[in-house]
Amino acid sequence: MNLRNHLRESSGEEPNTDALNDILFILLFFFLIIATLANPNVIKLAIPKAKSDTKAKQTIVVSIDSLQHTYVGTHPVLQDSLLQEMRAALRENITDTPTVVINAHKQADAQSIVNVMKAARELRLRTVLAVEKEQ
């Protein structure tokens, strides 16, 4: 068996890369889809600015818009049923340190934010107010 001569003869050929284009296209498509689903539990709001940015594991996201409408995740919730909705969302997302991220619009009423904080306190959850970092 003369392997050295066989290796020299095949080194002039180029490797077949036909399948590489298909694999790259599938990976690109996969990452584009995943990037759009990064955080589906966010309502788009203009939030207040602060010097430090908010970083927390988002167990439950509670959003309050400028019209004082409250959302748990993306589901609209009445203030009366806020505690029950937060409890249900907590059952779905069980973690070691459950956290409620309050995503409130700049013009949100302070009482709406306090109601969310009271419900979180009753459920013994940490609360974090989402802010936009000042530039």
N, CA, C and O atoms as CSV, one atom per row, in Angstrom:
chain,resi,resn,atom,element,x,y,z
A,1,MET,N,N,0.822,-1.170,0.000
A,1,MET,CA,C,0.000,0.000,0.000
A,1,MET,C,C,0.874,1.242,0.000
A,1,MET,O,O,1.648,1.469,0.930
A,2,ASN,N,N,0.750,2.015,-1.010
A,2,ASN,CA,C,1.550,3.218,-1.122
A,2,ASN,C,C,0.653,4.434,-0.866
A,2,ASN,O,O,0.068,4.988,-1.797
A,3,LEU,N,N,0.549,4.845,0.410
A,3,LEU,CA,C,-0.346,5.931,0.796
A,3,LEU,C,C,0.191,7.297,0.412
A,3,LEU,O,O,-0.591,8.199,0.110
A,4,ARG,N,N,1.478,7.470,0.417
A,4,ARG,CA,C,2.052,8.783,0.125
A,4,ARG,C,C,1.763,9.220,-1.304
A,4,ARG,O,O,1.442,10.385,-1.536
A,5,ASN,N,N,1.869,8.327,-2.244
A,5,ASN,CA,C,1.570,8.696,-3.617
A,5,ASN,C,C,0.094,9.025,-3.780
A,5,ASN,O,O,-0.258,9.932,-4.534
A,6,HIS,N,N,-0.772,8.301,-3.083
A,6,HIS,CA,C,-2.209,8.540,-3.173
A,6,HIS,C,C,-2.571,9.926,-2.608
A,6,HIS,O,O,-3.419,10.614,-3.177
A,7,LEU,N,N,-1.947,10.340,-1.504
A,7,LEU,CA,C,-2.214,11.641,-0.915
A,7,LEU,C,C,-1.739,12.766,-1.821
A,7,LEU,O,O,-2.411,13.793,-1.912
A,8,ARG,N,N,-0.660,12.617,-2.459
A,8,ARG,CA,C,-0.144,13.655,-3.356
A,8,ARG,C,C,-1.054,13.829,-4.565
A,8,ARG,O,O,-1.252,14.951,-5.031
A,9,GLU,N,N,-1.597,12.761,-5.065
A,9,GLU,CA,C,-2.457,12.841,-6.237
A,9,GLU,C,C,-3.776,13.545,-5.908
A,9,GLU,O,O,-4.285,14.304,-6.732
A,10,SER,N,N,-4.334,13.308,-4.729
A,10,SER,CA,C,-5.621,13.897,-4.393
A,10,SER,C,C,-5.500,15.313,-3.843
A,10,SER,O,O,-6.521,15.983,-3.691
A,11,SER,N,N,-4.314,15.792,-3.542
A,11,SER,CA,C,-4.166,17.128,-2.969
A,11,SER,C,C,-4.438,18.215,-4.002
A,11,SER,O,O,-4.683,19.358,-3.615
A,12,GLY,N,N,-4.408,17.920,-5.266
A,12,GLY,CA,C,-4.688,18.899,-6.292
A,12,GLY,C,C,-6.163,19.179,-6.460
A,12,GLY,O,O,-6.532,20.180,-7.074
A,13,GLU,N,N,-7.011,18.327,-5.936
A,13,GLU,CA,C,-8.450,18.512,-6.069
A,13,GLU,C,C,-8.959,19.471,-4.988
A,13,GLU,O,O,-8.378,19.564,-3.907
A,14,GLU,N,N,-10.053,20.183,-5.293
A,14,GLU,CA,C,-10.659,21.084,-4.322
A,14,GLU,C,C,-11.774,20.353,-3.583
A,14,GLU,O,O,-12.463,19.518,-4.168
A,15,PRO,N,N,-11.956,20.661,-2.298
A,15,PRO,CA,C,-13.033,19.986,-1.555
A,15,PRO,C,C,-14.405,20.445,-2.057
A,15,PRO,O,O,-14.560,21.562,-2.551
A,16,ASN,N,N,-15.365,19.584,-1.924
A,16,ASN,CA,C,-16.719,19.877,-2.357
A,16,ASN,C,C,-17.411,20.737,-1.297
A,16,ASN,O,O,-17.576,20.296,-0.160
A,17,THR,N,N,-17.821,21.966,-1.658
A,17,THR,CA,C,-18.446,22.895,-0.708
A,17,THR,C,C,-19.889,23.207,-1.085
A,17,THR,O,O,-20.409,24.249,-0.685
A,18,ASP,N,N,-20.538,22.349,-1.832
A,18,ASP,CA,C,-21.920,22.598,-2.248
A,18,ASP,C,C,-22.871,22.656,-1.057
A,18,ASP,O,O,-23.763,23.503,-1.026
A,19,ALA,N,N,-22.702,21.791,-0.099
A,19,ALA,CA,C,-23.610,21.743,1.051
A,19,ALA,C,C,-23.351,22.873,2.037
A,19,ALA,O,O,-24.218,23.183,2.855
A,20,LEU,N,N,-22.180,23.492,1.978
A,20,LEU,CA,C,-21.846,24.561,2.912
A,20,LEU,C,C,-22.780,25.756,2.757
A,20,LEU,O,O,-23.170,26.364,3.754
A,21,ASN,N,N,-23.139,26.096,1.548
A,21,ASN,CA,C,-24.057,27.216,1.322
A,21,ASN,C,C,-25.424,26.940,1.947
A,21,ASN,O,O,-26.024,27.835,2.542
A,22,ASP,N,N,-25.909,25.731,1.818
A,22,ASP,CA,C,-27.199,25.370,2.408
A,22,ASP,C,C,-27.156,25.456,3.927
A,22,ASP,O,O,-28.090,25.960,4.551
A,23,ILE,N,N,-26.089,24.973,4.513
A,23,ILE,CA,C,-25.962,24.998,5.976
A,23,ILE,C,C,-25.885,26.432,6.482
A,23,ILE,O,O,-26.520,26.766,7.483
A,24,LEU,N,N,-25.126,27.276,5.814
A,24,LEU,CA,C,-25.013,28.674,6.227
A,24,LEU,C,C,-26.352,29.398,6.093
A,24,LEU,O,O,-26.700,30.207,6.954
A,25,PHE,N,N,-27.093,29.127,5.052
A,25,PHE,CA,C,-28.409,29.741,4.880
A,25,PHE,C,C,-29.357,29.311,5.996
A,25,PHE,O,O,-30.086,30.146,6.531
A,26,ILE,N,N,-29.365,28.059,6.350
A,26,ILE,CA,C,-30.234,27.567,7.421
A,26,ILE,C,C,-29.842,28.187,8.760
A,26,ILE,O,O,-30.719,28.568,9.536
A,27,LEU,N,N,-28.546,28.297,9.046
A,27,LEU,CA,C,-28.092,28.918,10.293
A,27,LEU,C,C,-28.463,30.395,10.350
A,27,LEU,O,O,-28.892,30.887,11.393
A,28,LEU,N,N,-28.300,31.100,9.242
A,28,LEU,CA,C,-28.660,32.509,9.193
A,28,LEU,C,C,-30.156,32.687,9.440
A,28,LEU,O,O,-30.558,33.569,10.199
A,29,PHE,N,N,-30.961,31.876,8.820
A,29,PHE,CA,C,-32.409,31.920,9.004
A,29,PHE,C,C,-32.768,31.623,10.459
A,29,PHE,O,O,-33.617,32.305,11.033
A,30,PHE,N,N,-32.143,30.628,11.057
A,30,PHE,CA,C,-32.396,30.261,12.455
A,30,PHE,C,C,-32.065,31.413,13.397
A,30,PHE,O,O,-32.867,31.722,14.278
A,31,PHE,N,N,-30.910,32.058,13.238
A,31,PHE,CA,C,-30.516,33.146,14.134
A,31,PHE,C,C,-31.384,34.389,13.944
A,31,PHE,O,O,-31.614,35.125,14.903
A,32,LEU,N,N,-31.860,34.632,12.751
A,32,LEU,CA,C,-32.770,35.760,12.540
A,32,LEU,C,C,-34.097,35.535,13.260
A,32,LEU,O,O,-34.653,36.470,13.837
A,33,ILE,N,N,-34.596,34.332,13.234
A,33,ILE,CA,C,-35.849,34.033,13.930
A,33,ILE,C,C,-35.655,34.140,15.432
A,33,ILE,O,O,-36.495,34.719,16.122
A,34,ILE,N,N,-34.575,33.599,15.946
A,34,ILE,CA,C,-34.310,33.647,17.387
A,34,ILE,C,C,-34.115,35.084,17.858
A,34,ILE,O,O,-34.550,35.430,18.956
A,35,ALA,N,N,-33.483,35.915,17.065
A,35,ALA,CA,C,-33.244,37.305,17.462
A,35,ALA,C,C,-34.551,38.077,17.604
A,35,ALA,O,O,-34.647,38.959,18.458
A,36,THR,N,N,-35.546,37.774,16.803
A,36,THR,CA,C,-36.822,38.480,16.922
A,36,THR,C,C,-37.631,37.989,18.111
A,36,THR,O,O,-38.536,38.692,18.562
A,37,LEU,N,N,-37.336,36.813,18.627
A,37,LEU,CA,C,-38.060,36.265,19.771
A,37,LEU,C,C,-37.304,36.436,21.076
A,37,LEU,O,O,-37.591,35.732,22.045
A,38,ALA,N,N,-36.351,37.348,21.127
A,38,ALA,CA,C,-35.486,37.483,22.297
A,38,ALA,C,C,-36.273,37.743,23.578
A,38,ALA,O,O,-36.043,37.064,24.580
A,39,ASN,N,N,-37.187,38.698,23.575
A,39,ASN,CA,C,-37.985,38.975,24.767
A,39,ASN,C,C,-39.402,39.343,24.334
A,39,ASN,O,O,-39.701,40.523,24.149
A,40,PRO,N,N,-40.265,38.363,24.172
A,40,PRO,CA,C,-41.609,38.651,23.688
A,40,PRO,C,C,-42.544,39.232,24.741
A,40,PRO,O,O,-43.671,39.603,24.413
A,41,ASN,N,N,-42.109,39.320,25.996
A,41,ASN,CA,C,-42.979,39.799,27.071
A,41,ASN,C,C,-42.789,41.278,27.362
A,41,ASN,O,O,-42.883,41.696,28.516
A,42,VAL,N,N,-42.526,42.069,26.346
A,42,VAL,CA,C,-42.253,43.478,26.552
A,42,VAL,C,C,-43.256,44.318,25.769
A,42,VAL,O,O,-43.476,44.088,24.580
A,43,ILE,N,N,-43.852,45.279,26.436
A,43,ILE,CA,C,-44.701,46.277,25.794
A,43,ILE,C,C,-43.803,47.480,25.533
A,43,ILE,O,O,-43.090,47.911,26.439
A,44,LYS,N,N,-43.815,48.034,24.325
A,44,LYS,CA,C,-42.950,49.161,23.981
A,44,LYS,C,C,-43.439,50.424,24.690
A,44,LYS,O,O,-44.557,50.883,24.456
A,45,LEU,N,N,-42.583,50.987,25.567
A,45,LEU,CA,C,-42.904,52.185,26.328
A,45,LEU,C,C,-41.705,53.111,26.357
A,45,LEU,O,O,-40.570,52.668,26.185
A,46,ALA,N,N,-41.951,54.398,26.575
A,46,ALA,CA,C,-40.878,55.357,26.825
A,46,ALA,C,C,-40.652,55.357,28.332
A,46,ALA,O,O,-41.468,55.893,29.081
A,47,ILE,N,N,-39.551,54.759,28.780
A,47,ILE,CA,C,-39.314,54.611,30.215
A,47,ILE,C,C,-38.390,55.713,30.726
A,47,ILE,O,O,-37.675,56.329,29.937
A,48,PRO,N,N,-38.395,55.971,32.042
A,48,PRO,CA,C,-37.547,57.024,32.601
A,48,PRO,C,C,-36.066,56.722,32.412
A,48,PRO,O,O,-35.677,55.581,32.163
A,49,LYS,N,N,-35.248,57.763,32.535
A,49,LYS,CA,C,-33.799,57.619,32.385
A,49,LYS,C,C,-33.140,57.621,33.760
A,49,LYS,O,O,-33.631,58.257,34.693
A,50,ALA,N,N,-32.024,56.904,33.878
A,50,ALA,CA,C,-31.257,56.867,35.123
A,50,ALA,C,C,-29.790,56.682,34.774
A,50,ALA,O,O,-29.448,56.342,33.641
A,51,LYS,N,N,-28.923,56.909,35.759
A,51,LYS,CA,C,-27.480,56.801,35.513
A,51,LYS,C,C,-27.022,55.367,35.357
A,51,LYS,O,O,-26.085,55.105,34.602
A,52,SER,N,N,-27.653,54.429,36.047
A,52,SER,CA,C,-27.274,53.026,35.931
A,52,SER,C,C,-28.370,52.258,35.219
A,52,SER,O,O,-29.551,52.588,35.321
A,53,ASP,N,N,-27.963,51.239,34.504
A,53,ASP,CA,C,-28.896,50.433,33.731
A,53,ASP,C,C,-29.449,49.310,34.599
A,53,ASP,O,O,-28.783,48.869,35.536
A,54,THR,N,N,-30.661,48.841,34.299
A,54,THR,CA,C,-31.305,47.778,35.062
A,54,THR,C,C,-30.942,46.434,34.454
A,54,THR,O,O,-31.211,46.188,33.278
A,55,LYS,N,N,-30.338,45.571,35.243
A,55,LYS,CA,C,-30.035,44.211,34.812
A,55,LYS,C,C,-30.615,43.271,35.846
A,55,LYS,O,O,-30.194,43.281,37.003
A,56,ALA,N,N,-31.572,42.463,35.443
A,56,ALA,CA,C,-32.183,41.494,36.356
A,56,ALA,C,C,-32.761,40.357,35.541
A,56,ALA,O,O,-33.173,40.537,34.395
A,57,LYS,N,N,-32.784,39.195,36.147
A,57,LYS,CA,C,-33.445,38.057,35.509
A,57,LYS,C,C,-34.935,38.339,35.526
A,57,LYS,O,O,-35.530,38.531,36.587
A,58,GLN,N,N,-35.528,38.363,34.355
A,58,GLN,CA,C,-36.919,38.784,34.235
A,58,GLN,C,C,-37.860,37.604,34.405
A,58,GLN,O,O,-38.205,36.930,33.435
A,59,THR,N,N,-38.276,37.354,35.656
A,59,THR,CA,C,-39.236,36.301,35.914
A,59,THR,C,C,-40.617,36.746,35.453
A,59,THR,O,O,-41.284,36.044,34.692
A,60,ILE,N,N,-41.045,37.926,35.921
A,60,ILE,CA,C,-42.341,38.489,35.549
A,60,ILE,C,C,-42.110,39.928,35.107
A,60,ILE,O,O,-41.438,40.688,35.805
A,61,VAL,N,N,-42.653,40.307,33.969
A,61,VAL,CA,C,-42.569,41.686,33.497
A,61,VAL,C,C,-43.959,42.297,33.590
A,61,VAL,O,O,-44.902,41.819,32.959
A,62,VAL,N,N,-44.078,43.367,34.388
A,62,VAL,CA,C,-45.337,44.096,34.523
A,62,VAL,C,C,-45.129,45.457,33.868
A,62,VAL,O,O,-44.242,46.214,34.262
A,63,SER,N,N,-45.949,45.762,32.870
A,63,SER,CA,C,-45.835,47.021,32.141
A,63,SER,C,C,-47.027,47.912,32.454
A,63,SER,O,O,-48.157,47.444,32.588
A,64,ILE,N,N,-46.747,49.221,32.570
A,64,ILE,CA,C,-47.798,50.211,32.793
A,64,ILE,C,C,-47.613,51.292,31.734
A,64,ILE,O,O,-46.563,51.931,31.675
A,65,ASP,N,N,-48.641,51.499,30.889
A,65,ASP,CA,C,-48.495,52.493,29.834
A,65,ASP,C,C,-48.965,53.869,30.324
A,65,ASP,O,O,-49.360,54.025,31.480
A,66,SER,N,N,-48.916,54.858,29.432
A,66,SER,CA,C,-49.251,56.237,29.819
A,66,SER,C,C,-50.727,56.410,30.149
A,66,SER,O,O,-51.095,57.385,30.803
A,67,LEU,N,N,-51.582,55.487,29.711
A,67,LEU,CA,C,-53.016,55.551,30.010
A,67,LEU,C,C,-53.373,54.743,31.254
A,67,LEU,O,O,-54.551,54.507,31.522
A,68,GLN,N,N,-52.362,54.317,32.015
A,68,GLN,CA,C,-52.496,53.553,33.258
A,68,GLN,C,C,-53.047,52.161,33.029
A,68,GLN,O,O,-53.627,51.579,33.946
A,69,HIS,N,N,-52.885,51.606,31.835
A,69,HIS,CA,C,-53.252,50.212,31.574
A,69,HIS,C,C,-52.100,49.333,32.044
A,69,HIS,O,O,-50.939,49.629,31.761
A,70,THR,N,N,-52.409,48.267,32.750
A,70,THR,CA,C,-51.396,47.374,33.309
A,70,THR,C,C,-51.391,46.072,32.528
A,70,THR,O,O,-52.444,45.545,32.168
A,71,TYR,N,N,-50.190,45.556,32.269
A,71,TYR,CA,C,-50.005,44.309,31.533
A,71,TYR,C,C,-49.076,43.407,32.335
A,71,TYR,O,O,-48.058,43.869,32.852
A,72,VAL,N,N,-49.414,42.136,32.443
A,72,VAL,CA,C,-48.495,41.133,32.988
A,72,VAL,C,C,-48.025,40.336,31.782
A,72,VAL,O,O,-48.800,39.600,31.171
A,73,GLY,N,N,-46.740,40.489,31.443
A,73,GLY,CA,C,-46.240,39.971,30.173
A,73,GLY,C,C,-46.815,40.836,29.073
A,73,GLY,O,O,-46.514,42.027,29.001
A,74,THR,N,N,-47.631,40.262,28.220
A,74,THR,CA,C,-48.310,41.038,27.175
A,74,THR,C,C,-49.822,41.011,27.337
A,74,THR,O,O,-50.549,41.506,26.475
A,75,HIS,N,N,-50.304,40.431,28.441
A,75,HIS,CA,C,-51.738,40.301,28.673
A,75,HIS,C,C,-52.252,41.480,29.503
A,75,HIS,O,O,-51.717,41.742,30.580
A,76,PRO,N,N,-53.277,42.198,29.026
A,76,PRO,CA,C,-53.847,43.287,29.821
A,76,PRO,C,C,-54.508,42.752,31.093
A,76,PRO,O,O,-55.152,41.703,31.088
A,77,VAL,N,N,-54.329,43.507,32.185
A,77,VAL,CA,C,-54.816,43.070,33.497
A,77,VAL,C,C,-55.467,44.259,34.189
A,77,VAL,O,O,-54.970,45.381,34.091
A,78,LEU,N,N,-56.570,44.025,34.883
A,78,LEU,CA,C,-57.176,45.049,35.721
A,78,LEU,C,C,-56.413,45.128,37.037
A,78,LEU,O,O,-55.827,44.141,37.484
A,79,GLN,N,N,-56.424,46.318,37.662
A,79,GLN,CA,C,-55.706,46.490,38.931
A,79,GLN,C,C,-56.238,45.540,40.003
A,79,GLN,O,O,-55.483,45.110,40.875
A,80,ASP,N,N,-57.520,45.212,39.948
A,80,ASP,CA,C,-58.115,44.325,40.950
A,80,ASP,C,C,-57.586,42.896,40.857
A,80,ASP,O,O,-57.480,42.208,41.872
A,81,SER,N,N,-57.257,42.450,39.658
A,81,SER,CA,C,-56.800,41.074,39.473
A,81,SER,C,C,-55.293,40.972,39.270
A,81,SER,O,O,-54.793,39.941,38.821
A,82,LEU,N,N,-54.571,42.039,39.602
A,82,LEU,CA,C,-53.113,42.056,39.402
A,82,LEU,C,C,-52.420,40.973,40.220
A,82,LEU,O,O,-51.549,40.275,39.700
A,83,LEU,N,N,-52.784,40.823,41.464
A,83,LEU,CA,C,-52.151,39.831,42.335
A,83,LEU,C,C,-52.351,38.415,41.802
A,83,LEU,O,O,-51.408,37.624,41.785
A,84,GLN,N,N,-53.558,38.089,41.370
A,84,GLN,CA,C,-53.831,36.744,40.853
A,84,GLN,C,C,-53.061,36.482,39.563
A,84,GLN,O,O,-52.545,35.383,39.361
A,85,GLU,N,N,-52.983,37.477,38.695
A,85,GLU,CA,C,-52.248,37.310,37.423
A,85,GLU,C,C,-50.751,37.154,37.677
A,85,GLU,O,O,-50.089,36.356,37.012
A,86,MET,N,N,-50.215,37.908,38.630
A,86,MET,CA,C,-48.799,37.776,38.958
A,86,MET,C,C,-48.524,36.402,39.574
A,86,MET,O,O,-47.486,35.798,39.302
A,87,ARG,N,N,-49.439,35.912,40.393
A,87,ARG,CA,C,-49.283,34.585,40.995
A,87,ARG,C,C,-49.292,33.509,39.902
A,87,ARG,O,O,-48.505,32.564,39.950
A,88,ALA,N,N,-50.181,33.659,38.924
A,88,ALA,CA,C,-50.243,32.691,37.819
A,88,ALA,C,C,-48.975,32.755,36.967
A,88,ALA,O,O,-48.460,31.718,36.548
A,89,ALA,N,N,-48.471,33.957,36.709
A,89,ALA,CA,C,-47.238,34.098,35.932
A,89,ALA,C,C,-46.043,33.534,36.695
A,89,ALA,O,O,-45.106,33.013,36.090
A,90,LEU,N,N,-46.076,33.637,38.014
A,90,LEU,CA,C,-44.992,33.094,38.839
A,90,LEU,C,C,-44.974,31.574,38.781
A,90,LEU,O,O,-43.901,30.971,38.784
A,91,ARG,N,N,-46.138,30.950,38.729
A,91,ARG,CA,C,-46.209,29.484,38.624
A,91,ARG,C,C,-45.599,28.993,37.314
A,91,ARG,O,O,-45.011,27.912,37.265
A,92,GLU,N,N,-45.738,29.779,36.264
A,92,GLU,CA,C,-45.183,29.396,34.962
A,92,GLU,C,C,-43.669,29.557,34.914
A,92,GLU,O,O,-42.993,28.790,34.228
A,93,ASN,N,N,-43.121,30.544,35.634
A,93,ASN,CA,C,-41.683,30.853,35.594
A,93,ASN,C,C,-41.076,30.656,36.970
A,93,ASN,O,O,-40.893,31.621,37.711
A,94,ILE,N,N,-40.766,29.434,37.316
A,94,ILE,CA,C,-40.201,29.139,38.632
A,94,ILE,C,C,-38.685,29.263,38.554
A,94,ILE,O,O,-38.032,28.563,37.779
A,95,THR,N,N,-38.127,30.176,39.379
A,95,THR,CA,C,-36.681,30.365,39.460
A,95,THR,C,C,-36.269,30.459,40.921
A,95,THR,O,O,-37.114,30.476,41.817
A,96,ASP,N,N,-34.948,30.522,41.155
A,96,ASP,CA,C,-34.431,30.614,42.520
A,96,ASP,C,C,-34.770,31.954,43.162
A,96,ASP,O,O,-35.235,32.001,44.301
A,97,THR,N,N,-34.537,33.039,42.435
A,97,THR,CA,C,-34.827,34.371,42.952
A,97,THR,C,C,-35.825,35.052,42.020
A,97,THR,O,O,-35.424,35.761,41.097
A,98,PRO,N,N,-37.109,34.845,42.249
A,98,PRO,CA,C,-38.102,35.449,41.363
A,98,PRO,C,C,-38.075,36.970,41.454
A,98,PRO,O,O,-37.979,37.534,42.544
A,99,THR,N,N,-38.160,37.625,40.306
A,99,THR,CA,C,-38.061,39.071,40.214
A,99,THR,C,C,-39.188,39.614,39.352
A,99,THR,O,O,-39.534,39.036,38.322
A,100,VAL,N,N,-39.756,40.733,39.786
A,100,VAL,CA,C,-40.759,41.444,39.002
A,100,VAL,C,C,-40.077,42.681,38.422
A,100,VAL,O,O,-39.583,43.526,39.168
A,101,VAL,N,N,-40.050,42.785,37.115
A,101,VAL,CA,C,-39.510,43.967,36.465
A,101,VAL,C,C,-40.687,44.870,36.126
A,101,VAL,O,O,-41.576,44.492,35.362
A,102,ILE,N,N,-40.681,46.066,36.703
A,102,ILE,CA,C,-41.751,47.037,36.457
A,102,ILE,C,C,-41.303,47.927,35.310
A,102,ILE,O,O,-40.344,48.689,35.433
A,103,ASN,N,N,-42.007,47.819,34.205
A,103,ASN,CA,C,-41.685,48.564,32.991
A,103,ASN,C,C,-42.751,49.640,32.846
A,103,ASN,O,O,-43.765,49.426,32.180
A,104,ALA,N,N,-42.524,50.810,33.474
A,104,ALA,CA,C,-43.542,51.858,33.523
A,104,ALA,C,C,-43.188,53.005,32.585
A,104,ALA,O,O,-42.026,53.397,32.481
A,105,HIS,N,N,-44.189,53.535,31.909
A,105,HIS,CA,C,-44.030,54.699,31.041
A,105,HIS,C,C,-43.676,55.911,31.892
A,105,HIS,O,O,-43.976,55.936,33.086
A,106,LYS,N,N,-43.045,56.912,31.296
A,106,LYS,CA,C,-42.670,58.130,32.019
A,106,LYS,C,C,-43.879,58.792,32.671
A,106,LYS,O,O,-43.767,59.357,33.759
A,107,GLN,N,N,-45.028,58.725,32.014
A,107,GLN,CA,C,-46.228,59.399,32.513
A,107,GLN,C,C,-47.133,58.466,33.321
A,107,GLN,O,O,-48.282,58.806,33.604
A,108,ALA,N,N,-46.620,57.302,33.690
A,108,ALA,CA,C,-47.417,56.372,34.493
A,108,ALA,C,C,-47.628,56.948,35.884
A,108,ALA,O,O,-46.742,57.588,36.450
A,109,ASP,N,N,-48.804,56.711,36.419
A,109,ASP,CA,C,-49.178,57.192,37.738
A,109,ASP,C,C,-48.372,56.437,38.803
A,109,ASP,O,O,-48.166,55.228,38.696
A,110,ALA,N,N,-47.924,57.161,39.824
A,110,ALA,CA,C,-47.148,56.531,40.894
A,110,ALA,C,C,-47.968,55.480,41.633
A,110,ALA,O,O,-47.420,54.477,42.091
A,111,GLN,N,N,-49.273,55.700,41.753
A,111,GLN,CA,C,-50.125,54.745,42.455
A,111,GLN,C,C,-50.162,53.400,41.730
A,111,GLN,O,O,-50.220,52.352,42.373
A,112,SER,N,N,-50.127,53.424,40.390
A,112,SER,CA,C,-50.096,52.173,39.619
A,112,SER,C,C,-48.819,51.393,39.898
A,112,SER,O,O,-48.841,50.169,40.026
A,113,ILE,N,N,-47.712,52.112,39.989
A,113,ILE,CA,C,-46.425,51.464,40.285
A,113,ILE,C,C,-46.434,50.905,41.702
A,113,ILE,O,O,-45.944,49.800,41.939
A,114,VAL,N,N,-46.988,51.662,42.643
A,114,VAL,CA,C,-47.064,51.208,44.034
A,114,VAL,C,C,-47.950,49.975,44.146
A,114,VAL,O,O,-47.648,49.074,44.929
A,115,ASN,N,N,-49.037,49.915,43.379
A,115,ASN,CA,C,-49.905,48.732,43.407
A,115,ASN,C,C,-49.152,47.487,42.959
A,115,ASN,O,O,-49.328,46.413,43.534
A,116,VAL,N,N,-48.318,47.624,41.941
A,116,VAL,CA,C,-47.511,46.487,41.483
A,116,VAL,C,C,-46.513,46.086,42.564
A,116,VAL,O,O,-46.302,44.899,42.812
A,117,MET,N,N,-45.901,47.083,43.207
A,117,MET,CA,C,-44.924,46.784,44.257
A,117,MET,C,C,-45.590,46.110,45.462
A,117,MET,O,O,-45.001,45.218,46.072
A,118,LYS,N,N,-46.810,46.529,45.807
A,118,LYS,CA,C,-47.542,45.887,46.915
A,118,LYS,C,C,-47.863,44.430,46.588
A,118,LYS,O,O,-47.716,43.548,47.434
A,119,ALA,N,N,-48.300,44.189,45.360
A,119,ALA,CA,C,-48.614,42.811,44.961
A,119,ALA,C,C,-47.351,41.957,44.987
A,119,ALA,O,O,-47.393,40.806,45.420
A,120,ALA,N,N,-46.234,42.508,44.529
A,120,ALA,CA,C,-44.970,41.766,44.543
A,120,ALA,C,C,-44.519,41.495,45.980
A,120,ALA,O,O,-44.002,40.418,46.279
A,121,ARG,N,N,-44.714,42.458,46.852
A,121,ARG,CA,C,-44.329,42.274,48.253
A,121,ARG,C,C,-45.163,41.182,48.906
A,121,ARG,O,O,-44.658,40.391,49.703
A,122,GLU,N,N,-46.448,41.149,48.560
A,122,GLU,CA,C,-47.324,40.116,49.131
A,122,GLU,C,C,-46.901,38.729,48.653
A,122,GLU,O,O,-47.046,37.748,49.383
A,123,LEU,N,N,-46.379,38.643,47.427
A,123,LEU,CA,C,-45.908,37.365,46.894
A,123,LEU,C,C,-44.437,37.094,47.255
A,123,LEU,O,O,-43.872,36.072,46.865
A,124,ARG,N,N,-43.828,38.023,48.005
A,124,ARG,CA,C,-42.420,37.926,48.433
A,124,ARG,C,C,-41.473,37.856,47.245
A,124,ARG,O,O,-40.600,36.990,47.178
A,125,LEU,N,N,-41.659,38.778,46.311
A,125,LEU,CA,C,-40.828,38.860,45.115
A,125,LEU,C,C,-39.992,40.131,45.156
A,125,LEU,O,O,-40.397,41.144,45.726
A,126,ARG,N,N,-38.826,40.057,44.547
A,126,ARG,CA,C,-37.998,41.253,44.369
A,126,ARG,C,C,-38.609,42.107,43.276
A,126,ARG,O,O,-39.191,41.579,42.329
A,127,THR,N,N,-38.483,43.427,43.395
A,127,THR,CA,C,-38.966,44.312,42.343
A,127,THR,C,C,-37.817,45.144,41.802
A,127,THR,O,O,-36.929,45.566,42.544
A,128,VAL,N,N,-37.851,45.370,40.512
A,128,VAL,CA,C,-36.859,46.196,39.841
A,128,VAL,C,C,-37.607,47.114,38.894
A,128,VAL,O,O,-38.472,46.659,38.146
A,129,LEU,N,N,-37.290,48.396,38.914
A,129,LEU,CA,C,-37.911,49.355,38.003
A,129,LEU,C,C,-37.012,49.485,36.779
A,129,LEU,O,O,-35.838,49.835,36.900
A,130,ALA,N,N,-37.557,49.208,35.616
A,130,ALA,CA,C,-36.799,49.298,34.376
A,130,ALA,C,C,-36.605,50.760,34.016
A,130,ALA,O,O,-37.557,51.540,34.024
A,131,VAL,N,N,-35.362,51.134,33.698
A,131,VAL,CA,C,-35.038,52.492,33.291
A,131,VAL,C,C,-34.167,52.449,32.045
A,131,VAL,O,O,-33.555,51.431,31.721
A,132,GLU,N,N,-34.128,53.583,31.356
A,132,GLU,CA,C,-33.257,53.720,30.193
A,132,GLU,C,C,-31.998,54.437,30.643
A,132,GLU,O,O,-32.084,55.431,31.363
A,133,LYS,N,N,-30.837,53.959,30.238
A,133,LYS,CA,C,-29.570,54.525,30.686
A,133,LYS,C,C,-29.353,55.904,30.063
A,133,LYS,O,O,-29.511,56.088,28.856
A,134,GLU,N,N,-28.987,56.874,30.918
A,134,GLU,CA,C,-28.696,58.224,30.426
A,134,GLU,C,C,-27.410,58.203,29.618
A,134,GLU,O,O,-26.501,57.411,29.868
A,135,GLN,N,N,-27.365,59.096,28.646
A,135,GLN,CA,C,-26.142,59.137,27.808
A,135,GLN,C,C,-25.328,60.359,28.052
A,135,GLN,O,O,-24.281,60.538,27.430
